[in-house]
Amino acid sequence: MTVFFLFTVGCKQTEKVDRGAELYEMHCARCHIAPDINDLPKEYWTNYILPEMAARMGIKSEGFKPYEGMVFEEMEIVHNSGIYPYMPILNEKDWGILKSYILDLAPDSLRTVSHEGDLKKQIQFEPNAFAIDDVPGSFFTFLKYQEKGNKFWTGDISGNLLEYSFSDGKTRKLHSVENAVVDYVEKDTVSYITDIGILDPSELSTGRIFAAYKNGTKKLPDTLHRPVNNLVLDLNNDGVDEMVISEFGHLTGELSMLVMNTDGVYEKRTLLSQPGTIRTLAKDMDADGDLDLIAITSQGDESITILYQQDNLVFKTDKAIRFSPIYGSSWFELIDFDSDGDEDIITVNGDNADKTYIQKPYHGLRIHLNDGNNKFTETFFYPLNGATRFVSDDFDQDGDFDFAIISTFPDYENKPEYSLVYLENKDSSSYQFQTYSFEEANLSRWFLLDKGDVDLDGDMDIILSAFTYVFTPVPRSLSVSWGENNADIMILENKLISKD
């Protein structure tokens, strides 16, 4: 009798686990790939992820209010989106099985990543940090180097668009808009400034594109949902530029396109109906003569999406690379890393300004090789907590790609030196890199970076801009020193040529 009882209990437990696995795949992979349960500790599943999951299945969790902090207009937008359904889509019994399945598998803590012994002090670059305005602190939300004129543009949280010239070392204000500047594109007779609207997470569409002229600026009529990137180019070769806008949004968002009609008025089209798009590039990925679009999305269905242009601004989408929804995808570049004639994709994951702020071993830089048919395989991973931006180039001029990476969310308490690292490529075929640190990494909180030959000596230098607003835990000693340093910009001047 005892044996029969134990057998029966064991069978029921097995059935419960099987049902839990089935429910997990069914409900946690509806809108994105299912995250690995081991990627978050039990505490974070319990306090943050499971209550949010429940709300997205129409199930109420005690103490969790998904609409908390929203104004009425935001509540209406979220309600109409169906993100939080009014009626449960999962019964109470199955929800209990799903919760138990997750919490039984979730670890108490995450594994740590050790870089001990692999970090050397760099000598190739000479750092030079300076302020470009008289405002205490550094709050720059945009940075772009411009080879023509040897200058860079930067925008700040207050809506100022600035230009710094390396020829005379002077800063001048180009324009002012209403909110944080996050992109700027200069054309022959008109330029375009992207104003994010509300910088903090919001469902309100208050962002704008400003057309900038010599005598002032003019708002384009469409309001946008926290736009962060504007790709301006002629996609269909009709002589008129389109605008592909990454509307990051929050719970909702989209990748949109503004197309000028025959009356000279822009009409808005939705290309991807999902939040979190950060950046879009244009490249003929299928060699058919038409420009395609490649976009990175960092919320929900984190992914690299290729939008193949079929005919005159009609696109077919393909999720070329997909990540776990907790990876925090932040940036990507197209480069031919293995020199085989097609575009490979380099990504960094590490946006950590969310409810699960812990050091995550799956953050870092990844190389995805193209098989020639736009099917990508991850072939290299360099772990770096909080990695958010990178630049790639042959910085040491030995015929391969090197990388400089910034982390906006490193372990400032224990390993602040990992906020800026340089990976020198020693052997591309075997992915051998030597990692270097910078003594000046802690001069500020580095937020953006770009590259350019700023000293005109024939090698590529690196430009960093800072954002010292404290939005995640930072030791007080560091935040105080950031304010005292007032290091808005840091130039890493490549001494390769002059050294030789």
N, C-alpha and C positions, 0 to 999 in steps of 0.2 A: 504493500500500500504506500509506504514511504517513497519507494523508488518511483512509483507511478506519479505521486504528488510532485516530486522534484522534476520529473520529466515534463509534466504538464506546465509547471511554473517556468521551466527553462524554455519550453516552446513558446509560451506567451511572451516572455522577455524578448526572444528572438523575433517574433512577429512584430513586437512593438518597435524594436530597433529598425527592422526592415521598413515598417510603416513610416517611422521618423525620417529615414533616408529618402524614402519616396516623396514625402511631403516637402523635405528640404529642397530637393531638386525641382519639384513642381512649382513651389512658391518663391524660392529664393533665386530662381534663374528665369523668371518670367520677363524681366526687363533688362537684365544684365547677366553675366556669368555668375554662378554661385561662388561666393567667397569661401576660401578654405577656413573652416572653423578654427583651426589652429593659429590663424593670423591675428586673432584678438583674444585677450585674456577673458576669463569668465566674468570678471567684474564689469568689463565694458559691454559684454553681451547683455548682462543683466540690467545695467543701469541706462544704457543708451540704445543699443541696436535692437534688442527685442521689443521694447516699447514702441520704437519707430516702425518696426516690422508689423507689429500688431495693428497700429493705426492705419497702415497702408493695406491692411486686410479687413478694415472695418471693425476691428476689435478694440474695445476700450481697455486701457491699462490704468490701474490705480495710480494717481499722481502724475500721469503723463497727459499733457495738454498740447496737442500738435499745433493749435492755432494761437498759443500763448505768445504775446508780444506783437502780434500783427494788428495793424489797423483794419477797419472794416473792409476797405477796398481790397486789401491783400487777402483777407479771409474769403471774400467773394471769388477772387481769382483762383485760389487754391481749391475752393469747394467746386467750382465749375470745371476744374481740370480733372477731377475724379481721382486725384492722388490718394485722398483719404475717403474711401467709399462710405456711403451712408449705412449700407447694410453689410453685415459680415459675409465674407466669401469663404470662410473656414469655420466649421462648427467648433464648439468649446472643447470637445474631446480631442479632436485632431490638433487643435492649438496646443493643448497640454502635452500631447505626444511630441510635437515639433519642438516645443521649448525644452522638454526633458532631453531629447536627442541632442540638441545643440549644447546644453549646459553639461551633459555627461561627457562630451568630447572636448569642450573648450579647456585650454590649459590655464593654469593659475598665473603664469607669466610667459612672456615671449623670450625666445633665445636672444642672446646678445651677439653683436658682430665685433670681432676683434681685428684691428689693423696693426696690432703691435709689431714693430720692427720694419714695417713697409713704408713708413713716412719719413722722407728725407727733407732737409731744408733746401729750398730752391735757390739757385744763384743766377738763373738765366734772365729773370725779370727784376727790374728795379722799380719798386713801388713809389708812387708819389700821390699823396692824398691832399685834397684841398677843398675849400668851400667855394661855391659859385654864387652865393647870395649872402645877405646879411641876416637871414632868418635863423634863429637858434634851432638846432635839430635838423634832421634831414628827412624830407617827406616826398620823395620822388617816385612817381607812379608810371613814368615813361622814360625810355632811353633809346636813342638810335644814332649811330654814327653815320655821317654823310661824307663819303670820299671827296665828292666835288666841294671844294672850299675847305676841306680838312677841318671839319667841325662836328659837334654833336648837338642833337636836340634833346631836351628833357622837359618833362611836364611834372607839375607838382599837385599835391592834394587840394590846393586852393584854386586851381584852374589856370595857373600861369604856364605858358609855353615859352621856354627859354632856349637861346642858342648860345653855345660856347665855341669860340674860335681859337684853335690852337696857334694860329699865326700871330695873334696879338694878346692872347690870354685873357680876353674880355668876354663878359656875359652881357647879352642884351635880351630884353623881352620882345618876343614877336607878337604875341596875342594873349588875351585873357578870355576865358570862358567861365561858365558858372560853377562847375564842379571839377573833380580830378581829371586831368588830362591823361589818357591812356594810349593814344596813338596819334600820329601826325604823318600825313602824306603830302608831298609837295609836287605839284604839277606845273606846267608852263605858265598858265594864267590864273590858276586857282589852286589853293591847297585845302586839305580837309583835316579838321581837328576832331578827334573822338572824345566826347565828354561822357564819362561813365554814368553820370546821374548820381544815384545813391551808391556810395562805396561799400557800405556794409551789406550783408545779405538781406535781400528784399525782393518782394514780388512786384513792386511798382516799376513801371516803365517810364523813367524820367531821363534816360540818356539821350544824347543828341549827337548828330554830326553837324559841325559848323563848316560852312564854306568860308575860307579866309582869303581876303583880297588885300591889296596894299593899303586901302583906306578903311578897313574894318572887316567884320565877320557877319555872316548871315546864317541863321538856323535853317537846316533842311526840315521839312514839315513833319516827317515821321519821328515819333518818340520810340526809344529803344530800351530793351530790358537789360540794363547793366552791360552795355557793349564794351569789349576790351581789345578788339582788333578789327581793323578795317583794311581789307585788301582791295586796292583800286587799280583796275586794269581792264583792257578791252579783251574780253573772253571770247567773243564771237567774230572778231575782226571786221566790225562794221564802222570803225572809226570813233566809237563812243565808249567811254569807260563805264563799266559796271562797278558796283561796290558789294563786296562779300563781307558781311559783318558778323563777327562772333558775338552773339548776345549771350553772355555767360549766364545771366539770370540767377536763379537760386533753386527753388524746387521746380520751377518751370523756366524755360529759356529756349533758344533756337539758334540755328545758323540761317541767316537770311541774306537776301540779295536785293539790292536796289537797282532797277533797270529803268533807263530813261525812255519814255515813250515818244511818239512823233510830235507831241505838243511840248516837249522839253521838260516834262514832269516825271519825277522818279516814282515808279511803282514798286511796291514791296512784294517779294515772293519768299516763301519758306522753303529752305533746302533740307534742313534736318530739324525735326520737331523734338528736341531734347535739350536739357540744360547742360551747362558746363563747358561749352566750346571756348577754347582759349586762343587758338591760332589757326589760320588757314594759309596754305601755300598753293601756288598754281604751277603745274608741270604736266607735260604730255606723257602720262604714265603708260599709255597703251600704244604709243607711236602711230596714232591715226591722223596726226596733224592738228588736232584740237587740244586746247588747254583743258586739263582736268583739275580738280580741286582735291587737296589733301588736308584734312582737319583733325585736330586732336581735341578730344572731349574728356573732361576731368571729373564729372559728377555722374552718379548713377551708372549708366552704361559707358564706363571709361574705355576709350577706344581710339584707334586711328581709322578714320573713314576715308576711302577714296570715292570721290564723286566723278564718275566718268561722263564727260560731255558727249552725248549721243548726237545731238544736232541742235545748233542755235539755242544754247542755254537750257537744253533739256538734259537732265543728269540721271544716271543710274548709280545707286549707292552700293558700296561693298565695304563691310566691316573687315578691313585687312588685318588688324591686330586688336585684340580685346584684352583688357586687364580686369582684375578684381575691382569691385566698386570701392574698396577701401585703400587702394594704392596711392591715390592723390597724384594722378598724372599732371605734369606741369609744363612740359615743353618738348619739342621735337625738331629735328633737322633732317633734310634729305641730303645724303652724301653717298658717293660711290666708294664705300670703305674698302671693298675687296678688289677694286679696279677691274671689274668684269663688264663694265659698260651699262649697268642698270643702277637705279637709285635704291640704296639701302636706307633704312630708317633708324635714327638714333633717338632714344627717348630718355627723359628723366622723370621719376616718380618721387614725390616727397612732400606735396602740399599737406601740411599737418595742422592747419588752423581750423580744426573741427572738434567734435565732441570726444574723439578718441585720441587725445593728445598724449601719445607715448612714443618712445623710440621704436621704430619699426624696421626689422631686419630686411624687409623686401623693398625698402626705399633705395634708390640709386639710379645709376646710368645703365641702359641696356642697348646692345647692338642687335638689330634685326636684319638679317641678310635676305636679299631678294633672290628668288630662284630664277629670275628672268621673266616670270609670268605674274609678278606682283603677289606672290605667295611668300610670306615672311616667316623666318625662323629665328628665334632668339638664340644667339650664339655666344654672347658675352654679357656678364652682369658684374658691375662694380658697386657693392653696397655702400650707400652713404645716406645716413639719416637726414631727412628733411631736404633732399636735393630738389632744387626748384628751377634752375637755369643752367645752361652750359653754352660754350662756344667751341667749335671745332675748326682746326686748321693745321697746316704743317708748320707749326710754330718754330721748330728747330731745323726746318728745311732739309730733312733727310728722306723725303719722298713718301711719307705716310701721315695719317691724321692723328693729332694729339688733341686732348680735351682739357679745358678749364671748367670747373664746376663750382657753383655756389650752393650752399645750403642755407636757407632762411630759417630752418628749424632744426639746427643741430642740437646735440647735447651740450648746451652752454655751461651747464654745471660742471661737467667732467671732461668734455672734449671740445672746447670752443674752437680749437685750431682746425676742426673739420668744417668750418663754415666756408672755407675756400681751399680747394685742392687743384693740383695740376697733374694730369696723367700724361706722361711722356711715352709715346708708342715705341717700344723696343723691337717688337716683331708682330706685325699684323696677322700673319698666318696662324700663330699660336696664341694670339691675344695677350702678349706680354707687355705690361705697362709698369713704369716706375712712377710711384706717387710722391708728389712733393707738397710741402706745406709752406705757408707764408707767415713770417713773424707778425706782419701787419694785418692779418686776417681779422683781429678783434678790434680794429680801429672803429668799426661801425657794424651795423646790421645790413649786410649786402643783400639787395633785393633784385637788381637787374644787372645785366652785363651785355656787352657787345665787343666787337673787335675792329681794328683798323690800324693802318700804318700812320699813327699820329705824329711821329717824329720824322717821317719821310726818309727813313734810312734803309728801306728795302725789306724789313721784316715786319711781322704782324704783332701789334701790341693789343692789350686787353683793357677795356674800360668798364668800371663798376660804378653803380650808383646805389645810394643808401636809403633805407626807410627805417627810422629809429622808433617809430610808434610801437609801443610794447603791446602786442596782441597775443603773445604766448609767454609763459614763464621765462624770465631772464634774471640772473643774479643782479642784485642792486648795484654792485660794484661795476658791472659791465654797462648797465643802462646809464649810470652817472658818467662814466668815462666817455660813452658815446656822445652825450650832451656837451661835454667839455671839449672833445676833439673837434666837433662840428665838421666831420669829414663827409662832405656831400658826395664827392667823386674820388675814386682812386684809379690812377693810370698804372698799369703794369707794363713798364717800358721794356720791350724785348731788346736785350743787349747782345743778341746773337751776332749781328753783322759787325758792330763796333768792336766786339770782343775778338773777332777774327782779325 
